[in-house]
């Protein structure tokens, strides 16, 4: 019986832990991107867009506003 329970519990714990680590990593990357226009430009090129200077400034402004509007520990509603 324990040979079935332990792997299932381990799998669930690993999935939950991996999810939270992934969310933390993604948030840190987005914070870095706000301050580094080269990273925004690189991401846009990977998605097939070429941003001019005005579009770059608008993207940075939108990212900064989004970071300030979200309260830590609370999700979107």
PDB file of N, CA, C and O in Angstrom:
ATOM      1  N   UNK A   1       0.814  -1.193   0.000  1.00  0.00           N
ATOM      2  CA  UNK A   1       0.000   0.000   0.000  1.00  0.00           C
ATOM      3  C   UNK A   1       0.863   1.265   0.000  1.00  0.00           C
ATOM      4  O   UNK A   1       0.604   2.201  -0.756  1.00  0.00           O
ATOM      5  N   UNK A   2       1.881   1.283   0.847  1.00  0.00           N
ATOM      6  CA  UNK A   2       2.751   2.468   0.899  1.00  0.00           C
ATOM      7  C   UNK A   2       3.512   2.654  -0.406  1.00  0.00           C
ATOM      8  O   UNK A   2       3.899   3.775  -0.737  1.00  0.00           O
ATOM      9  N   UNK A   3       3.729   1.594  -1.140  1.00  0.00           N
ATOM     10  CA  UNK A   3       4.446   1.715  -2.414  1.00  0.00           C
ATOM     11  C   UNK A   3       3.619   2.465  -3.456  1.00  0.00           C
ATOM     12  O   UNK A   3       4.164   2.882  -4.478  1.00  0.00           O
ATOM     13  N   UNK A   4       2.332   2.647  -3.228  1.00  0.00           N
ATOM     14  CA  UNK A   4       1.482   3.443  -4.122  1.00  0.00           C
ATOM     15  C   UNK A   4       1.293   4.868  -3.591  1.00  0.00           C
ATOM     16  O   UNK A   4       1.244   5.819  -4.371  1.00  0.00           O
ATOM     17  N   UNK A   5       1.189   5.012  -2.287  1.00  0.00           N
ATOM     18  CA  UNK A   5       0.895   6.317  -1.686  1.00  0.00           C
ATOM     19  C   UNK A   5       2.096   7.265  -1.778  1.00  0.00           C
ATOM     20  O   UNK A   5       1.934   8.428  -2.146  1.00  0.00           O
ATOM     21  N   UNK A   6       3.287   6.784  -1.452  1.00  0.00           N
ATOM     22  CA  UNK A   6       4.476   7.647  -1.435  1.00  0.00           C
ATOM     23  C   UNK A   6       4.766   8.258  -2.813  1.00  0.00           C
ATOM     24  O   UNK A   6       5.005   9.464  -2.877  1.00  0.00           O
ATOM     25  N   UNK A   7       4.759   7.507  -3.907  1.00  0.00           N
ATOM     26  CA  UNK A   7       5.011   8.142  -5.214  1.00  0.00           C
ATOM     27  C   UNK A   7       3.939   9.169  -5.606  1.00  0.00           C
ATOM     28  O   UNK A   7       4.257  10.185  -6.224  1.00  0.00           O
ATOM     29  N   UNK A   8       2.700   8.917  -5.258  1.00  0.00           N
ATOM     30  CA  UNK A   8       1.625   9.863  -5.588  1.00  0.00           C
ATOM     31  C   UNK A   8       1.806  11.159  -4.805  1.00  0.00           C
ATOM     32  O   UNK A   8       1.701  12.248  -5.370  1.00  0.00           O
ATOM     33  N   UNK A   9       2.076  11.047  -3.515  1.00  0.00           N
ATOM     34  CA  UNK A   9       2.288  12.236  -2.688  1.00  0.00           C
ATOM     35  C   UNK A   9       3.525  13.009  -3.166  1.00  0.00           C
ATOM     36  O   UNK A   9       3.507  14.239  -3.217  1.00  0.00           O
ATOM     37  N   UNK A  10       4.578  12.301  -3.511  1.00  0.00           N
ATOM     38  CA  UNK A  10       5.792  12.933  -4.009  1.00  0.00           C
ATOM     39  C   UNK A  10       5.529  13.663  -5.321  1.00  0.00           C
ATOM     40  O   UNK A  10       6.014  14.779  -5.515  1.00  0.00           O
ATOM     41  N   UNK A  11       4.781  13.057  -6.208  1.00  0.00           N
ATOM     42  CA  UNK A  11       4.439  13.687  -7.476  1.00  0.00           C
ATOM     43  C   UNK A  11       3.654  14.973  -7.262  1.00  0.00           C
ATOM     44  O   UNK A  11       3.947  15.993  -7.886  1.00  0.00           O
ATOM     45  N   UNK A  12       2.667  14.930  -6.392  1.00  0.00           N
ATOM     46  CA  UNK A  12       1.855  16.120  -6.120  1.00  0.00           C
ATOM     47  C   UNK A  12       2.700  17.217  -5.484  1.00  0.00           C
ATOM     48  O   UNK A  12       2.597  18.382  -5.869  1.00  0.00           O
ATOM     49  N   UNK A  13       3.535  16.852  -4.513  1.00  0.00           N
ATOM     50  CA  UNK A  13       4.393  17.845  -3.862  1.00  0.00           C
ATOM     51  C   UNK A  13       5.372  18.461  -4.863  1.00  0.00           C
ATOM     52  O   UNK A  13       5.617  19.667  -4.816  1.00  0.00           O
ATOM     53  N   UNK A  14       5.929  17.664  -5.757  1.00  0.00           N
ATOM     54  CA  UNK A  14       6.845  18.176  -6.772  1.00  0.00           C
ATOM     55  C   UNK A  14       6.161  19.110  -7.749  1.00  0.00           C
ATOM     56  O   UNK A  14       6.735  20.123  -8.147  1.00  0.00           O
ATOM     57  N   UNK A  15       4.941  18.779  -8.140  1.00  0.00           N
ATOM     58  CA  UNK A  15       4.195  19.634  -9.072  1.00  0.00           C
ATOM     59  C   UNK A  15       3.859  20.979  -8.428  1.00  0.00           C
ATOM     60  O   UNK A  15       4.004  22.027  -9.058  1.00  0.00           O
ATOM     61  N   UNK A  16       3.416  20.946  -7.187  1.00  0.00           N
ATOM     62  CA  UNK A  16       3.083  22.186  -6.479  1.00  0.00           C
ATOM     63  C   UNK A  16       4.341  23.027  -6.269  1.00  0.00           C
ATOM     64  O   UNK A  16       4.326  24.235  -6.506  1.00  0.00           O
ATOM     65  N   UNK A  17       5.417  22.402  -5.830  1.00  0.00           N
ATOM     66  CA  UNK A  17       6.679  23.125  -5.634  1.00  0.00           C
ATOM     67  C   UNK A  17       7.203  23.706  -6.940  1.00  0.00           C
ATOM     68  O   UNK A  17       7.666  24.846  -6.964  1.00  0.00           O
ATOM     69  N   UNK A  18       7.137  22.950  -8.014  1.00  0.00           N
ATOM     70  CA  UNK A  18       7.588  23.432  -9.315  1.00  0.00           C
ATOM     71  C   UNK A  18       6.772  24.610  -9.804  1.00  0.00           C
ATOM     72  O   UNK A  18       7.313  25.537 -10.407  1.00  0.00           O
ATOM     73  N   UNK A  19       5.475  24.581  -9.548  1.00  0.00           N
ATOM     74  CA  UNK A  19       4.615  25.687  -9.949  1.00  0.00           C
ATOM     75  C   UNK A  19       5.030  26.969  -9.245  1.00  0.00           C
ATOM     76  O   UNK A  19       5.172  28.011  -9.886  1.00  0.00           O
ATOM     77  N   UNK A  20       5.227  26.902  -7.930  1.00  0.00           N
ATOM     78  CA  UNK A  20       5.576  28.106  -7.188  1.00  0.00           C
ATOM     79  C   UNK A  20       6.973  28.613  -7.546  1.00  0.00           C
ATOM     80  O   UNK A  20       7.195  29.823  -7.595  1.00  0.00           O
ATOM     81  N   UNK A  21       7.898  27.718  -7.792  1.00  0.00           N
ATOM     82  CA  UNK A  21       9.228  28.134  -8.237  1.00  0.00           C
ATOM     83  C   UNK A  21       9.136  28.800  -9.600  1.00  0.00           C
ATOM     84  O   UNK A  21       9.811  29.802  -9.838  1.00  0.00           O
ATOM     85  N   UNK A  22       8.321  28.270 -10.496  1.00  0.00           N
ATOM     86  CA  UNK A  22       8.139  28.862 -11.819  1.00  0.00           C
ATOM     87  C   UNK A  22       7.531  30.253 -11.747  1.00  0.00           C
ATOM     88  O   UNK A  22       7.964  31.151 -12.470  1.00  0.00           O
ATOM     89  N   UNK A  23       6.542  30.449 -10.897  1.00  0.00           N
ATOM     90  CA  UNK A  23       5.908  31.765 -10.735  1.00  0.00           C
ATOM     91  C   UNK A  23       6.927  32.764 -10.194  1.00  0.00           C
ATOM     92  O   UNK A  23       6.997  33.895 -10.674  1.00  0.00           O
ATOM     93  N   UNK A  24       7.713  32.362  -9.206  1.00  0.00           N
ATOM     94  CA  UNK A  24       8.733  33.243  -8.635  1.00  0.00           C
ATOM     95  C   UNK A  24       9.747  33.643  -9.701  1.00  0.00           C
ATOM     96  O   UNK A  24      10.100  34.818  -9.812  1.00  0.00           O
ATOM     97  N   UNK A  25      10.216  32.680 -10.482  1.00  0.00           N
ATOM     98  CA  UNK A  25      11.197  32.943 -11.532  1.00  0.00           C
ATOM     99  C   UNK A  25      10.630  33.893 -12.584  1.00  0.00           C
ATOM    100  O   UNK A  25      11.318  34.815 -13.020  1.00  0.00           O
ATOM    101  N   UNK A  26       9.399  33.678 -12.989  1.00  0.00           N
ATOM    102  CA  UNK A  26       8.775  34.523 -14.006  1.00  0.00           C
ATOM    103  C   UNK A  26       8.631  35.958 -13.507  1.00  0.00           C
ATOM    104  O   UNK A  26       8.890  36.901 -14.255  1.00  0.00           O
ATOM    105  N   UNK A  27       8.227  36.131 -12.266  1.00  0.00           N
ATOM    106  CA  UNK A  27       8.097  37.486 -11.714  1.00  0.00           C
ATOM    107  C   UNK A  27       9.443  38.199 -11.671  1.00  0.00           C
ATOM    108  O   UNK A  27       9.526  39.388 -11.977  1.00  0.00           O
ATOM    109  N   UNK A  28      10.490  37.483 -11.295  1.00  0.00           N
ATOM    110  CA  UNK A  28      11.821  38.094 -11.261  1.00  0.00           C
ATOM    111  C   UNK A  28      12.268  38.503 -12.662  1.00  0.00           C
ATOM    112  O   UNK A  28      12.873  39.561 -12.835  1.00  0.00           O
ATOM    113  N   UNK A  29      11.975  37.673 -13.662  1.00  0.00           N
ATOM    114  CA  UNK A  29      12.348  38.003 -15.042  1.00  0.00           C
ATOM    115  C   UNK A  29      11.594  39.244 -15.513  1.00  0.00           C
ATOM    116  O   UNK A  29      12.170  40.099 -16.186  1.00  0.00           O
ATOM    117  N   UNK A  30      10.323  39.348 -15.169  1.00  0.00           N
ATOM    118  CA  UNK A  30       9.543  40.518 -15.576  1.00  0.00           C
ATOM    119  C   UNK A  30      10.048  41.785 -14.896  1.00  0.00           C
ATOM    120  O   UNK A  30      10.055  42.852 -15.510  1.00  0.00           O
ATOM    121  N   UNK A  31      10.468  41.683 -13.642  1.00  0.00           N
ATOM    122  CA  UNK A  31      11.035  42.846 -12.954  1.00  0.00           C
ATOM    123  C   UNK A  31      12.326  43.293 -13.627  1.00  0.00           C
ATOM    124  O   UNK A  31      12.555  44.492 -13.793  1.00  0.00           O
ATOM    125  N   UNK A  32      13.170  42.346 -14.016  1.00  0.00           N
ATOM    126  CA  UNK A  32      14.408  42.694 -14.721  1.00  0.00           C
ATOM    127  C   UNK A  32      14.095  43.362 -16.048  1.00  0.00           C
ATOM    128  O   UNK A  32      14.752  44.327 -16.440  1.00  0.00           O
ATOM    129  N   UNK A  33      13.091  42.845 -16.735  1.00  0.00           N
ATOM    130  CA  UNK A  33      12.749  43.340 -18.061  1.00  0.00           C
ATOM    131  C   UNK A  33      12.259  44.785 -18.009  1.00  0.00           C
ATOM    132  O   UNK A  33      12.474  45.538 -18.959  1.00  0.00           O
ATOM    133  N   UNK A  34      11.614  45.179 -16.930  1.00  0.00           N
ATOM    134  CA  UNK A  34      11.120  46.552 -16.805  1.00  0.00           C
ATOM    135  C   UNK A  34      12.256  47.554 -16.874  1.00  0.00           C
ATOM    136  O   UNK A  34      12.089  48.649 -17.413  1.00  0.00           O
ATOM    137  N   UNK A  35      13.402  47.192 -16.338  1.00  0.00           N
ATOM    138  CA  UNK A  35      14.531  48.105 -16.253  1.00  0.00           C
ATOM    139  C   UNK A  35      15.518  47.952 -17.398  1.00  0.00           C
ATOM    140  O   UNK A  35      16.467  48.731 -17.493  1.00  0.00           O
ATOM    141  N   UNK A  36      15.323  46.983 -18.258  1.00  0.00           N
ATOM    142  CA  UNK A  36      16.286  46.718 -19.329  1.00  0.00           C
ATOM    143  C   UNK A  36      15.585  46.715 -20.691  1.00  0.00           C
ATOM    144  O   UNK A  36      14.965  45.720 -21.068  1.00  0.00           O
ATOM    145  N   UNK A  37      15.681  47.827 -21.431  1.00  0.00           N
ATOM    146  CA  UNK A  37      14.997  47.888 -22.727  1.00  0.00           C
ATOM    147  C   UNK A  37      15.523  46.869 -23.734  1.00  0.00           C
ATOM    148  O   UNK A  37      14.792  46.475 -24.643  1.00  0.00           O
ATOM    149  N   UNK A  38      16.764  46.439 -23.591  1.00  0.00           N
ATOM    150  CA  UNK A  38      17.320  45.441 -24.512  1.00  0.00           C
ATOM    151  C   UNK A  38      16.581  44.108 -24.377  1.00  0.00           C
ATOM    152  O   UNK A  38      16.359  43.415 -25.369  1.00  0.00           O
ATOM    153  N   UNK A  39      16.201  43.754 -23.146  1.00  0.00           N
ATOM    154  CA  UNK A  39      15.460  42.502 -22.943  1.00  0.00           C
ATOM    155  C   UNK A  39      14.066  42.591 -23.567  1.00  0.00           C
ATOM    156  O   UNK A  39      13.573  41.614 -24.131  1.00  0.00           O
ATOM    157  N   UNK A  40      13.433  43.761 -23.464  1.00  0.00           N
ATOM    158  CA  UNK A  40      12.117  43.933 -24.075  1.00  0.00           C
ATOM    159  C   UNK A  40      12.236  43.817 -25.590  1.00  0.00           C
ATOM    160  O   UNK A  40      11.413  43.171 -26.237  1.00  0.00           O
ATOM    161  N   UNK A  41      13.268  44.450 -26.152  1.00  0.00           N
ATOM    162  CA  UNK A  41      13.488  44.396 -27.599  1.00  0.00           C
ATOM    163  C   UNK A  41      13.739  42.954 -28.053  1.00  0.00           C
ATOM    164  O   UNK A  41      13.219  42.520 -29.081  1.00  0.00           O
ATOM    165  N   UNK A  42      14.536  42.223 -27.281  1.00  0.00           N
ATOM    166  CA  UNK A  42      14.843  40.822 -27.621  1.00  0.00           C
ATOM    167  C   UNK A  42      13.568  39.974 -27.598  1.00  0.00           C
ATOM    168  O   UNK A  42      13.338  39.163 -28.495  1.00  0.00           O
ATOM    169  N   UNK A  43      12.746  40.168 -26.569  1.00  0.00           N
ATOM    170  CA  UNK A  43      11.505  39.411 -26.478  1.00  0.00           C
ATOM    171  C   UNK A  43      10.577  39.743 -27.649  1.00  0.00           C
ATOM    172  O   UNK A  43       9.947  38.853 -28.220  1.00  0.00           O
ATOM    173  N   UNK A  44      10.498  41.020 -27.998  1.00  0.00           N
ATOM    174  CA  UNK A  44       9.633  41.435 -29.108  1.00  0.00           C
ATOM    175  C   UNK A  44      10.112  40.804 -30.419  1.00  0.00           C
ATOM    176  O   UNK A  44       9.294  40.367 -31.228  1.00  0.00           O
ATOM    177  N   UNK A  45      11.420  40.754 -30.632  1.00  0.00           N
ATOM    178  CA  UNK A  45      11.950  40.145 -31.854  1.00  0.00           C
ATOM    179  C   UNK A  45      11.658  38.653 -31.899  1.00  0.00           C
ATOM    180  O   UNK A  45      11.382  38.112 -32.969  1.00  0.00           O
ATOM    181  N   UNK A  46      11.714  37.978 -30.753  1.00  0.00           N
ATOM    182  CA  UNK A  46      11.401  36.560 -30.707  1.00  0.00           C
ATOM    183  C   UNK A  46       9.933  36.320 -31.065  1.00  0.00           C
ATOM    184  O   UNK A  46       9.577  35.270 -31.601  1.00  0.00           O
ATOM    185  N   UNK A  47       9.092  37.304 -30.761  1.00  0.00           N
ATOM    186  CA  UNK A  47       7.668  37.180 -31.077  1.00  0.00           C
ATOM    187  C   UNK A  47       7.366  37.694 -32.491  1.00  0.00           C
ATOM    188  O   UNK A  47       6.224  37.618 -32.943  1.00  0.00           O
ATOM    189  N   UNK A  48       8.375  38.212 -33.187  1.00  0.00           N
ATOM    190  CA  UNK A  48       8.184  38.654 -34.563  1.00  0.00           C
ATOM    191  C   UNK A  48       7.851  40.121 -34.717  1.00  0.00           C
ATOM    192  O   UNK A  48       7.359  40.532 -35.767  1.00  0.00           O
ATOM    193  N   UNK A  49       8.110  40.925 -33.688  1.00  0.00           N
ATOM    194  CA  UNK A  49       7.821  42.359 -33.746  1.00  0.00           C
ATOM    195  C   UNK A  49       9.120  43.149 -33.725  1.00  0.00           C
ATOM    196  O   UNK A  49      10.101  42.740 -33.104  1.00  0.00           O
ATOM    197  N   UNK A  50       9.116  44.287 -34.412  1.00  0.00           N
ATOM    198  CA  UNK A  50      10.199  45.260 -34.318  1.00  0.00           C
ATOM    199  C   UNK A  50       9.630  46.513 -33.688  1.00  0.00           C
ATOM    200  O   UNK A  50       8.740  47.145 -34.257  1.00  0.00           O
ATOM    201  N   UNK A  51      10.130  46.878 -32.523  1.00  0.00           N
ATOM    202  CA  UNK A  51       9.617  48.044 -31.817  1.00  0.00           C
ATOM    203  C   UNK A  51      10.491  49.259 -32.103  1.00  0.00           C
ATOM    204  O   UNK A  51      11.718  49.183 -32.036  1.00  0.00           O
ATOM    205  N   UNK A  52       9.846  50.382 -32.424  1.00  0.00           N
ATOM    206  CA  UNK A  52      10.614  51.622 -32.553  1.00  0.00           C
ATOM    207  C   UNK A  52      10.760  52.249 -31.172  1.00  0.00           C
ATOM    208  O   UNK A  52      10.276  51.699 -30.182  1.00  0.00           O
ATOM    209  N   UNK A  53      11.426  53.400 -31.105  1.00  0.00           N
ATOM    210  CA  UNK A  53      11.735  54.013 -29.812  1.00  0.00           C
ATOM    211  C   UNK A  53      10.468  54.375 -29.038  1.00  0.00           C
ATOM    212  O   UNK A  53      10.396  54.173 -27.826  1.00  0.00           O
ATOM    213  N   UNK A  54       9.469  54.912 -29.744  1.00  0.00           N
ATOM    214  CA  UNK A  54       8.223  55.300 -29.087  1.00  0.00           C
ATOM    215  C   UNK A  54       7.482  54.078 -28.542  1.00  0.00           C
ATOM    216  O   UNK A  54       6.963  54.112 -27.426  1.00  0.00           O
ATOM    217  N   UNK A  55       7.432  53.015 -29.316  1.00  0.00           N
ATOM    218  CA  UNK A  55       6.763  51.798 -28.862  1.00  0.00           C
ATOM    219  C   UNK A  55       7.491  51.182 -27.678  1.00  0.00           C
ATOM    220  O   UNK A  55       6.861  50.633 -26.773  1.00  0.00           O
ATOM    221  N   UNK A  56       8.827  51.274 -27.682  1.00  0.00           N
ATOM    222  CA  UNK A  56       9.628  50.745 -26.583  1.00  0.00           C
ATOM    223  C   UNK A  56       9.311  51.497 -25.291  1.00  0.00           C
ATOM    224  O   UNK A  56       9.131  50.887 -24.237  1.00  0.00           O
ATOM    225  N   UNK A  57       9.245  52.821 -25.379  1.00  0.00           N
ATOM    226  CA  UNK A  57       8.930  53.618 -24.190  1.00  0.00           C
ATOM    227  C   UNK A  57       7.531  53.303 -23.673  1.00  0.00           C
ATOM    228  O   UNK A  57       7.313  53.233 -22.463  1.00  0.00           O
ATOM    229  N   UNK A  58       6.588  53.114 -24.588  1.00  0.00           N
ATOM    230  CA  UNK A  58       5.224  52.787 -24.188  1.00  0.00           C
ATOM    231  C   UNK A  58       5.174  51.420 -23.497  1.00  0.00           C
ATOM    232  O   UNK A  58       4.471  51.254 -22.500  1.00  0.00           O
ATOM    233  N   UNK A  59       5.911  50.454 -24.020  1.00  0.00           N
ATOM    234  CA  UNK A  59       5.949  49.119 -23.419  1.00  0.00           C
ATOM    235  C   UNK A  59       6.548  49.172 -22.017  1.00  0.00           C
ATOM    236  O   UNK A  59       6.029  48.542 -21.095  1.00  0.00           O
ATOM    237  N   UNK A  60       7.640  49.925 -21.852  1.00  0.00           N
ATOM    238  CA  UNK A  60       8.251  50.058 -20.525  1.00  0.00           C
ATOM    239  C   UNK A  60       7.286  50.724 -19.552  1.00  0.00           C
ATOM    240  O   UNK A  60       7.159  50.302 -18.403  1.00  0.00           O
ATOM    241  N   UNK A  61       6.614  51.762 -20.018  1.00  0.00           N
ATOM    242  CA  UNK A  61       5.667  52.482 -19.168  1.00  0.00           C
ATOM    243  C   UNK A  61       4.522  51.568 -18.739  1.00  0.00           C
ATOM    244  O   UNK A  61       4.115  51.584 -17.577  1.00  0.00           O
ATOM    245  N   UNK A  62       4.003  50.776 -19.670  1.00  0.00           N
ATOM    246  CA  UNK A  62       2.915  49.853 -19.344  1.00  0.00           C
ATOM    247  C   UNK A  62       3.360  48.815 -18.329  1.00  0.00           C
ATOM    248  O   UNK A  62       2.607  48.486 -17.412  1.00  0.00           O
ATOM    249  N   UNK A  63       4.567  48.294 -18.478  1.00  0.00           N
ATOM    250  CA  UNK A  63       5.067  47.277 -17.544  1.00  0.00           C
ATOM    251  C   UNK A  63       5.257  47.859 -16.153  1.00  0.00           C
ATOM    252  O   UNK A  63       4.945  47.207 -15.157  1.00  0.00           O
ATOM    253  N   UNK A  64       5.772  49.097 -16.079  1.00  0.00           N
ATOM    254  CA  UNK A  64       5.974  49.727 -14.773  1.00  0.00           C
ATOM    255  C   UNK A  64       4.639  50.002 -14.099  1.00  0.00           C
ATOM    256  O   UNK A  64       4.494  49.787 -12.895  1.00  0.00           O
ATOM    257  N   UNK A  65       3.657  50.479 -14.869  1.00  0.00           N
ATOM    258  CA  UNK A  65       2.332  50.740 -14.295  1.00  0.00           C
ATOM    259  C   UNK A  65       1.686  49.468 -13.800  1.00  0.00           C
ATOM    260  O   UNK A  65       1.050  49.466 -12.746  1.00  0.00           O
ATOM    261  N   UNK A  66       1.837  48.379 -14.544  1.00  0.00           N
ATOM    262  CA  UNK A  66       1.247  47.110 -14.139  1.00  0.00           C
ATOM    263  C   UNK A  66       1.877  46.617 -12.837  1.00  0.00           C
ATOM    264  O   UNK A  66       1.184  46.080 -11.973  1.00  0.00           O
ATOM    265  N   UNK A  67       3.185  46.801 -12.699  1.00  0.00           N
ATOM    266  CA  UNK A  67       3.871  46.360 -11.481  1.00  0.00           C
ATOM    267  C   UNK A  67       3.423  47.180 -10.277  1.00  0.00           C
ATOM    268  O   UNK A  67       3.298  46.642  -9.177  1.00  0.00           O
ATOM    269  N   UNK A  68       3.179  48.477 -10.471  1.00  0.00           N
ATOM    270  CA  UNK A  68       2.765  49.326  -9.361  1.00  0.00           C
ATOM    271  C   UNK A  68       1.302  49.117  -8.992  1.00  0.00           C
ATOM    272  O   UNK A  68       0.926  49.294  -7.833  1.00  0.00           O
ATOM    273  N   UNK A  69       0.476  48.745  -9.960  1.00  0.00           N
ATOM    274  CA  UNK A  69      -0.949  48.569  -9.692  1.00  0.00           C
ATOM    275  C   UNK A  69      -1.268  47.266  -8.985  1.00  0.00           C
ATOM    276  O   UNK A  69      -2.275  47.180  -8.281  1.00  0.00           O
ATOM    277  N   UNK A  70      -0.435  46.250  -9.156  1.00  0.00           N
ATOM    278  CA  UNK A  70      -0.697  44.969  -8.497  1.00  0.00           C
ATOM    279  C   UNK A  70      -0.119  44.986  -7.099  1.00  0.00           C
ATOM    280  O   UNK A  70       1.033  45.364  -6.885  1.00  0.00           O
ATOM    281  N   UNK A  71      -0.942  44.570  -6.151  1.00  0.00           N
ATOM    282  CA  UNK A  71      -0.480  44.474  -4.780  1.00  0.00           C
ATOM    283  C   UNK A  71       0.153  43.112  -4.562  1.00  0.00           C
ATOM    284  O   UNK A  71      -0.367  42.107  -5.046  1.00  0.00           O
ATOM    285  N   UNK A  72       1.281  43.062  -3.831  1.00  0.00           N
ATOM    286  CA  UNK A  72       1.916  41.770  -3.584  1.00  0.00           C
ATOM    287  C   UNK A  72       0.999  40.834  -2.809  1.00  0.00           C
ATOM    288  O   UNK A  72       0.295  41.236  -1.882  1.00  0.00           O
ATOM    289  N   UNK A  73       1.035  39.569  -3.224  1.00  0.00           N
ATOM    290  CA  UNK A  73       0.263  38.565  -2.515  1.00  0.00           C
ATOM    291  C   UNK A  73      -1.187  38.462  -2.950  1.00  0.00           C
ATOM    292  O   UNK A  73      -1.931  37.633  -2.426  1.00  0.00           O
ATOM    293  N   UNK A  74      -1.598  39.282  -3.893  1.00  0.00           N
ATOM    294  CA  UNK A  74      -2.991  39.246  -4.347  1.00  0.00           C
ATOM    295  C   UNK A  74      -3.003  39.018  -5.848  1.00  0.00           C
ATOM    296  O   UNK A  74      -2.233  39.638  -6.582  1.00  0.00           O
ATOM    297  N   UNK A  75      -3.861  38.146  -6.297  1.00  0.00           N
ATOM    298  CA  UNK A  75      -4.009  37.872  -7.719  1.00  0.00           C
ATOM    299  C   UNK A  75      -5.010  38.814  -8.370  1.00  0.00           C
ATOM    300  O   UNK A  75      -5.621  39.645  -7.698  1.00  0.00           O
ATOM    301  N   UNK A  76      -5.171  38.682  -9.656  1.00  0.00           N
ATOM    302  CA  UNK A  76      -6.145  39.490 -10.381  1.00  0.00           C
ATOM    303  C   UNK A  76      -7.547  38.989 -10.095  1.00  0.00           C
ATOM    304  O   UNK A  76      -7.756  37.804  -9.834  1.00  0.00           O
ATOM    305  N   UNK A  77      -8.481  39.882 -10.147  1.00  0.00           N
ATOM    306  CA  UNK A  77      -9.895  39.502  -9.966  1.00  0.00           C
ATOM    307  C   UNK A  77     -10.694  40.024 -11.108  1.00  0.00           C
ATOM    308  O   UNK A  77     -11.906  39.819 -11.157  1.00  0.00           O
TER     309      UNK A  77
END
